[in-house]
Structure formats: structure tokens, C-alpha cells
Amino acid sequence: MARGVTISPEVKAVLERSTVDGKVVRLPDGQLERSLYAAVDKVLKALGGKWDRRAGGHVFADGIGAELSDALSSGFAVDRKKTIELFETPALIAAKLADIAASHSGWGQQIVTILEPSAGRGRLLAAWNDALPGRCDDDNVIAIDIDAANCDAVRQQGIATMIVCGNFLALEPGQLYPLADVILMNPPFANTADIAHVTHAYQRWLAPGGILVAIMSPHWTFAEDAPSRAFRALMASAGGEDQRLPSGSFKAEGTGVETVIVTLRKGRE
């Protein structure tokens, strides 16, 4: 189900009088009543905008004209971030994951396969390329995401040699997709989805001798539901490691969820 914000007639009237300048939405001249401004701001943030004082409006990473028009027509602003759980990895944390993976056994000059499932806009692949410059040019780099807009964003950056638009849990390596030596991931968390994604990645996609580094909820560390118990067993059998991140690590991305970094290595057969 799509999550978002209902647009009231008053908010619609303000947005219809606003101007769209490329990636910036500027409200009409004059000061709005505080409650009305808050409602307008909520809609624009749901659509992906961030207030920028210097720009004098809400700035969007991509063009917003069509999405805003659709929202005004339907009376509902779909919050893509919440609907597809798009909470991207902050740069410093992404760099930490990449550094952990880069230090594993030392990759030298060998060609490796790197995978980012639920890639979003590819922040972990970009961090890997920063950690080992040029690797994304020489290696097999796979990005998988269920959202077409995210796939397009990764494609425009040129950081992947293969981009797959689809549900990661429904995909298997084989003739089309090789096993991965390095898996970097920040999967969705809702309803223990992170456990399902990381387990699938480790058991089905990680090559012998490879390393998986993931952002997860700490839920599995203490919960007594079946998925959490099974994941604790997997961590124990594989010698997995976990490191708690500070509270508020994802605050800039719009969520206060608690997080841990999980590292799993697979022995050579």
C-alpha cells in the first residue's frame, strides 16, 4: 500500500500558485499561516523535497513537475521514501561498510563481483568505488532494486555494469547473474524483511571466500520470533559479527530507527 499525505483543498490552492523552477518549488509571495505552511511543507517533503534557504524553496533531487501535478490531481502525495522504505545510507556509514569489505583478504588486482541488493541510488556502490578507486570500472558490479526510478538513478551515475529492476528475494544467481564476492546492503526493515534479505544474500548469492556487510535493525539480537532465532543461529554458525551504530545515525534520512552493521564471511569450499 502506498504511504503518503492527503492534500487538503487549502494546500492544493497554495501549491497551484507555487512556481516550479527545474528542481525547486517556490511558494507564492506572502507569509502563510503557520499551520497551513506546515501542511504544505509536509506534502512537499513527502514528495522528496528539502527546504533550502539559499534556493528559496524546496529542492528535489530530480525534477518534480510531473509528480506534483499527479499529486494535485489525485489529492494524495505518495511518499516514495516510506512506501519503498528508501532510507539511503549516510555517506560516513556507507564508507565504513565499504572499508570493512575492502579490507577482507585484500582484493589486489583480481576482478571481483560486487552486489548491492535493494540498491536505492547506489550509495554503497559509490562508497566501494571511493574505497578502491576504479574498481567499479574493472569489476562486475551488480545493482538490484525494485523501483524503476532508483534503477535509473544508478544507471545515470555509471557505477554498475549490470542493473536489475526487480524483487531481490525473487531472484537467484545463475546463468544471468554471477555469485558475488562482495555484497554491500541496506535492506528494508519492516516485518523482519532485513533478515529475509540478508539471509537470501548470504545463502544464495555470496560466493565462497566472499564477504557480506549489511545495515540491519538490532531486532534480531534479542527478539524471540522465529526469523530472529534463525538469524542468530546463522550468525553463530558463520562466525558473524555485529556492531551497534549510534542512535540517530539515520536521522538525516528521515528515520530514527536503531541500526547495526552485520558482517558475514563465507568459507571457501
The 8 nearest C-alpha neighbors of each residue, nearest first, counted from 0:
[[1, 2, 82, 83, 3, 77, 81, 78],
 [0, 2, 82, 77, 3, 78, 79, 81],
 [3, 1, 82, 78, 77, 81, 0, 4],
 [2, 4, 77, 78, 76, 45, 1, 75],
 [3, 5, 76, 75, 42, 6, 77, 45],
 [4, 6, 75, 74, 76, 7, 3, 42],
 [7, 5, 74, 75, 10, 11, 4, 8],
 [6, 8, 10, 9, 11, 5, 74, 38],
 [9, 7, 11, 10, 12, 6, 74, 13],
 [10, 8, 12, 7, 11, 13, 35, 6],
 [11, 9, 13, 7, 12, 8, 39, 6],
 [10, 12, 8, 14, 9, 13, 15, 7],
 [11, 13, 9, 15, 10, 14, 8, 16],
 [14, 12, 10, 16, 11, 15, 17, 9],
 [13, 15, 17, 11, 16, 12, 10, 26],
 [14, 16, 12, 13, 17, 11, 71, 18],
 [17, 15, 14, 13, 27, 12, 18, 26],
 [18, 16, 26, 14, 27, 15, 25, 13],
 [19, 17, 25, 24, 20, 26, 16, 27],
 [20, 18, 24, 23, 21, 25, 64, 17],
 [19, 21, 23, 22, 24, 18, 25, 64],
 [20, 22, 23, 62, 19, 63, 64, 24],
 [21, 23, 62, 59, 58, 20, 61, 63],
 [24, 22, 58, 20, 57, 21, 19, 56],
 [25, 23, 19, 57, 56, 18, 20, 26],
 [26, 24, 56, 18, 17, 23, 55, 19],
 [25, 27, 17, 28, 24, 18, 56, 14],
 [28, 26, 17, 16, 29, 25, 13, 18],
 [29, 27, 26, 30, 17, 25, 31, 16],
 [28, 30, 27, 31, 26, 32, 13, 36],
 [31, 29, 32, 28, 36, 33, 27, 26],
 [32, 30, 36, 33, 35, 29, 34, 28],
 [31, 33, 35, 34, 36, 30, 37, 29],
 [32, 34, 36, 35, 31, 37, 30, 38],
 [35, 33, 37, 36, 32, 38, 31, 39],
 [34, 36, 38, 32, 37, 33, 39, 31],
 [35, 37, 39, 33, 38, 34, 31, 40],
 [38, 36, 40, 34, 35, 39, 41, 33],
 [37, 39, 41, 35, 36, 40, 34, 42],
 [40, 38, 36, 42, 41, 37, 10, 35],
 [39, 41, 37, 43, 38, 42, 36, 44],
 [42, 40, 38, 44, 39, 43, 37, 45],
 [41, 43, 45, 39, 44, 40, 4, 76],
 [44, 42, 46, 40, 48, 45, 41, 39],
 [43, 45, 48, 47, 41, 46, 42, 40],
 [46, 44, 78, 42, 47, 43, 41, 3],
 [45, 47, 43, 44, 78, 48, 76, 42],
 [46, 48, 44, 45, 59, 43, 49, 78],
 [49, 47, 44, 59, 58, 57, 43, 46],
 [48, 50, 57, 58, 44, 51, 59, 47],
 [49, 51, 57, 56, 58, 52, 48, 55],
 [52, 50, 54, 53, 56, 57, 55, 49],
 [51, 53, 55, 54, 50, 56, 57, 58],
 [54, 52, 55, 51, 56, 50, 57, 58],
 [55, 53, 51, 52, 56, 23, 58, 57],
 [56, 54, 52, 53, 51, 25, 57, 50],
 [55, 57, 25, 24, 54, 51, 50, 23],
 [56, 58, 50, 49, 48, 24, 23, 51],
 [57, 59, 23, 48, 49, 22, 50, 56],
 [58, 60, 48, 22, 61, 47, 23, 62],
 [59, 61, 22, 58, 62, 47, 48, 63],
 [62, 60, 59, 22, 63, 21, 58, 47],
 [61, 63, 22, 64, 21, 59, 60, 65],
 [62, 64, 66, 65, 67, 22, 61, 59],
 [63, 65, 67, 66, 62, 68, 19, 21],
 [66, 64, 68, 67, 63, 69, 62, 70],
 [67, 65, 69, 63, 68, 64, 70, 46],
 [68, 66, 70, 64, 69, 65, 63, 71],
 [67, 69, 65, 71, 70, 66, 64, 72],
 [70, 68, 72, 66, 67, 71, 73, 65],
 [69, 71, 76, 67, 75, 73, 72, 68],
 [72, 70, 74, 68, 69, 73, 67, 11],
 [71, 73, 69, 70, 74, 68, 75, 67],
 [72, 74, 70, 75, 71, 69, 76, 6],
 [73, 75, 6, 71, 70, 72, 5, 76],
 [74, 76, 5, 70, 73, 6, 4, 77],
 [77, 75, 70, 4, 3, 42, 46, 78],
 [78, 76, 3, 2, 79, 75, 1, 46],
 [77, 79, 3, 45, 80, 46, 81, 2],
 [80, 78, 82, 81, 83, 77, 85, 46],
 [79, 81, 85, 84, 78, 82, 83, 86],
 [82, 80, 84, 79, 83, 78, 2, 85],
 [83, 81, 79, 2, 1, 84, 80, 78],
 [82, 84, 85, 81, 80, 79, 146, 187],
 [85, 83, 81, 80, 82, 187, 86, 79],
 [84, 86, 80, 83, 87, 81, 119, 79],
 [87, 85, 252, 84, 80, 88, 253, 254],
 [86, 88, 85, 89, 252, 119, 122, 120],
 [87, 89, 93, 90, 92, 122, 86, 185],
 [90, 88, 92, 91, 93, 87, 249, 252],
 [89, 91, 93, 92, 94, 88, 122, 126],
 [92, 90, 94, 93, 89, 95, 88, 96],
 [93, 91, 95, 94, 89, 90, 96, 88],
 [92, 94, 90, 96, 95, 123, 91, 88],
 [93, 95, 97, 91, 126, 92, 96, 98],
 [94, 96, 92, 98, 93, 97, 99, 91],
 [97, 95, 99, 93, 98, 94, 212, 92],
 [96, 98, 127, 94, 100, 95, 99, 126],
 [97, 99, 101, 95, 100, 96, 94, 102],
 [100, 98, 96, 102, 97, 101, 95, 103],
 [99, 101, 97, 103, 98, 102, 96, 210],
 [102, 100, 98, 103, 99, 97, 105, 106],
 [101, 103, 99, 100, 105, 98, 104, 106],
 [102, 104, 100, 105, 101, 99, 210, 106],
 [105, 103, 102, 106, 101, 208, 107, 100],
 [106, 104, 103, 102, 107, 101, 100, 108],
 [105, 107, 109, 104, 108, 101, 103, 111],
 [106, 108, 105, 109, 110, 104, 101, 131],
 [109, 107, 106, 110, 111, 134, 105, 137],
 [110, 108, 107, 106, 111, 138, 137, 105],
 [109, 111, 138, 108, 137, 112, 139, 106],
 [110, 112, 138, 180, 109, 139, 113, 179],
 [111, 113, 139, 179, 180, 140, 138, 181],
 [114, 112, 181, 140, 179, 182, 180, 141],
 [113, 115, 141, 182, 142, 179, 140, 116],
 [114, 116, 142, 183, 118, 184, 182, 143],
 [117, 115, 143, 118, 184, 142, 114, 144],
 [118, 116, 144, 143, 186, 119, 115, 185],
 [117, 119, 116, 121, 115, 144, 143, 142],
 [120, 118, 149, 121, 117, 144, 85, 87],
 [119, 121, 149, 153, 152, 122, 118, 150],
 [120, 122, 118, 124, 123, 119, 153, 125],
 [121, 123, 125, 124, 120, 126, 88, 93],
 [124, 122, 126, 125, 93, 121, 127, 183],
 [125, 123, 127, 121, 126, 122, 128, 115],
 [124, 126, 122, 128, 123, 127, 121, 129],
 [127, 125, 129, 123, 94, 124, 128, 93],
 [128, 126, 97, 124, 130, 129, 125, 131],
 [127, 129, 132, 131, 125, 126, 130, 135],
 [130, 128, 126, 132, 127, 131, 125, 94],
 [129, 131, 127, 128, 132, 126, 98, 97],
 [132, 130, 128, 129, 134, 127, 133, 101],
 [133, 131, 128, 129, 134, 130, 135, 127],
 [132, 134, 136, 135, 128, 131, 137, 129],
 [135, 133, 137, 136, 132, 138, 128, 131],
 [134, 136, 133, 138, 137, 128, 158, 140],
 [137, 135, 133, 134, 138, 158, 160, 159],
 [138, 136, 134, 135, 133, 110, 139, 111],
 [139, 137, 110, 111, 135, 134, 140, 112],
 [138, 140, 112, 160, 113, 111, 141, 137],
 [139, 141, 113, 159, 160, 112, 138, 114],
 [140, 142, 114, 161, 159, 162, 113, 160],
 [143, 141, 162, 115, 118, 114, 116, 163],
 [144, 142, 163, 116, 117, 118, 164, 162],
 [145, 143, 117, 164, 118, 146, 165, 150],
 [144, 146, 165, 166, 164, 147, 117, 143],
 [147, 145, 149, 148, 144, 150, 164, 165],
 [148, 146, 150, 149, 151, 164, 145, 144],
 [149, 147, 151, 150, 146, 152, 120, 153],
 [148, 150, 152, 119, 120, 151, 147, 146],
 [149, 151, 147, 153, 148, 152, 154, 144],
 [150, 152, 154, 148, 149, 153, 155, 147],
 [153, 151, 149, 155, 154, 150, 120, 148],
 [154, 152, 150, 156, 120, 151, 155, 121],
 [153, 155, 151, 157, 152, 156, 150, 159],
 [154, 156, 152, 153, 157, 151, 158, 150],
 [157, 155, 153, 154, 158, 152, 159, 121],
 [156, 158, 154, 155, 159, 153, 160, 135],
 [159, 157, 156, 135, 125, 153, 124, 160],
 [160, 158, 140, 161, 141, 157, 142, 162],
 [159, 161, 140, 139, 141, 162, 158, 157],
 [160, 162, 141, 159, 140, 142, 163, 139],
 [163, 161, 142, 141, 143, 159, 164, 150],
 [162, 164, 143, 165, 142, 161, 144, 150],
 [165, 163, 144, 145, 143, 147, 150, 162],
 [164, 166, 145, 144, 163, 167, 143, 146],
 [165, 167, 145, 169, 168, 170, 144, 164],
 [168, 166, 170, 169, 165, 116, 143, 117],
 [167, 169, 166, 170, 196, 199, 195, 171],
 [168, 170, 167, 166, 171, 165, 199, 196],
 [171, 169, 167, 168, 166, 172, 165, 176],
 [170, 172, 173, 169, 203, 204, 176, 168],
 [173, 171, 176, 177, 178, 204, 175, 170],
 [174, 172, 176, 175, 177, 171, 178, 204],
 [173, 175, 176, 172, 177, 171, 178, 170],
 [176, 174, 173, 177, 172, 171, 170, 178],
 [175, 177, 172, 173, 174, 178, 171, 141],
 [178, 176, 172, 173, 179, 175, 174, 112],
 [177, 179, 204, 206, 205, 172, 180, 176],
 [178, 180, 112, 205, 206, 181, 113, 204],
 [179, 181, 209, 112, 206, 111, 113, 205],
 [182, 180, 113, 210, 179, 209, 211, 114],
 [183, 181, 211, 114, 113, 115, 212, 179],
 [184, 182, 212, 115, 213, 211, 123, 114],
 [183, 185, 213, 115, 116, 186, 182, 214],
 [184, 186, 214, 213, 187, 117, 215, 88],
 [185, 187, 193, 117, 184, 188, 196, 214],
 [188, 186, 193, 84, 192, 189, 185, 117],
 [187, 189, 193, 192, 191, 186, 190, 216],
 [190, 188, 192, 191, 187, 193, 84, 216],
 [189, 191, 192, 188, 193, 187, 194, 195],
 [192, 190, 193, 194, 189, 188, 195, 226],
 [193, 191, 188, 195, 194, 190, 189, 187],
 [192, 194, 188, 196, 191, 186, 195, 187],
 [193, 195, 197, 192, 191, 196, 198, 230],
 [196, 194, 192, 198, 193, 197, 199, 191],
 [197, 195, 193, 199, 194, 198, 200, 192],
 [198, 196, 200, 194, 199, 195, 193, 201],
 [197, 199, 201, 195, 200, 196, 194, 202],
 [200, 198, 196, 202, 197, 203, 201, 195],
 [199, 201, 204, 197, 198, 203, 202, 196],
 [202, 200, 205, 198, 199, 203, 204, 197],
 [201, 203, 199, 200, 198, 204, 205, 197],
 [202, 204, 199, 200, 201, 205, 171, 172],
 [205, 203, 200, 178, 201, 179, 172, 202],
 [206, 204, 179, 201, 178, 209, 180, 200],
 [205, 207, 178, 209, 180, 179, 208, 204],
 [208, 206, 267, 265, 209, 266, 268, 205],
 [209, 207, 267, 266, 265, 206, 264, 210],
 [208, 210, 180, 206, 207, 265, 181, 264],
 [209, 211, 264, 181, 263, 180, 182, 100],
 [210, 212, 182, 263, 262, 181, 183, 264],
 [211, 213, 262, 183, 261, 96, 182, 263],
 [214, 212, 184, 261, 260, 185, 183, 215],
 [213, 215, 260, 185, 259, 261, 184, 258],
 [216, 214, 259, 258, 193, 213, 217, 260],
 [215, 217, 258, 218, 259, 257, 188, 214],
 [218, 216, 219, 220, 258, 259, 215, 257],
 [219, 217, 216, 220, 222, 221, 227, 191],
 [218, 220, 227, 217, 222, 221, 230, 231],
 [221, 219, 218, 217, 222, 231, 227, 228],
 [220, 222, 219, 218, 223, 217, 227, 228],
 [223, 221, 219, 224, 218, 227, 220, 228],
 [222, 224, 228, 227, 225, 221, 219, 226],
 [225, 223, 227, 226, 222, 228, 219, 229],
 [224, 226, 228, 227, 229, 223, 230, 222],
 [227, 225, 229, 228, 224, 230, 194, 191],
 [228, 226, 219, 230, 229, 225, 224, 222],
 [227, 229, 231, 225, 230, 226, 223, 232],
 [230, 228, 232, 226, 227, 231, 225, 233],
 [229, 231, 233, 227, 232, 228, 226, 234],
 [232, 230, 234, 228, 233, 229, 235, 227],
 [231, 233, 229, 235, 230, 234, 236, 228],
 [234, 232, 230, 236, 231, 235, 237, 229],
 [235, 233, 239, 231, 237, 232, 236, 238],
 [234, 236, 232, 238, 233, 237, 231, 239],
 [235, 237, 233, 234, 238, 232, 239, 231],
 [238, 236, 234, 239, 235, 233, 263, 264],
 [239, 237, 235, 236, 234, 240, 263, 264],
 [240, 238, 234, 263, 237, 262, 235, 241],
 [239, 241, 262, 261, 238, 263, 242, 234],
 [242, 240, 261, 260, 262, 259, 243, 239],
 [241, 243, 260, 259, 244, 261, 240, 262],
 [244, 242, 259, 258, 260, 245, 241, 217],
 [243, 245, 259, 258, 242, 246, 248, 260],
 [246, 244, 248, 247, 243, 257, 258, 259],
 [247, 245, 248, 257, 244, 255, 258, 256],
 [246, 248, 250, 249, 255, 245, 257, 256],
 [247, 249, 246, 250, 245, 244, 255, 251],
 [250, 248, 252, 247, 251, 254, 255, 253],
 [249, 251, 247, 254, 253, 255, 252, 248],
 [252, 250, 253, 249, 254, 248, 89, 247],
 [253, 251, 249, 250, 86, 254, 87, 89],
 [252, 254, 250, 251, 249, 255, 86, 80],
 [255, 253, 250, 256, 249, 252, 86, 251],
 [254, 256, 250, 247, 249, 257, 253, 246],
 [255, 257, 254, 258, 249, 247, 216, 246],
 [258, 256, 246, 216, 255, 217, 259, 247],
 [259, 257, 216, 215, 244, 217, 243, 256],
 [260, 258, 243, 244, 215, 242, 214, 217],
 [259, 261, 214, 242, 241, 213, 215, 243],
 [262, 260, 241, 213, 212, 240, 259, 214],
 [263, 261, 212, 240, 239, 211, 241, 213],
 [264, 262, 239, 211, 210, 212, 261, 240],
 [263, 265, 210, 209, 211, 266, 262, 237],
 [266, 264, 208, 207, 209, 210, 267, 263],
 [265, 267, 208, 207, 268, 264, 209, 237],
 [266, 268, 207, 208, 265, 209, 206, 264],
 [267, 207, 266, 208, 265, 206, 209, 205]]
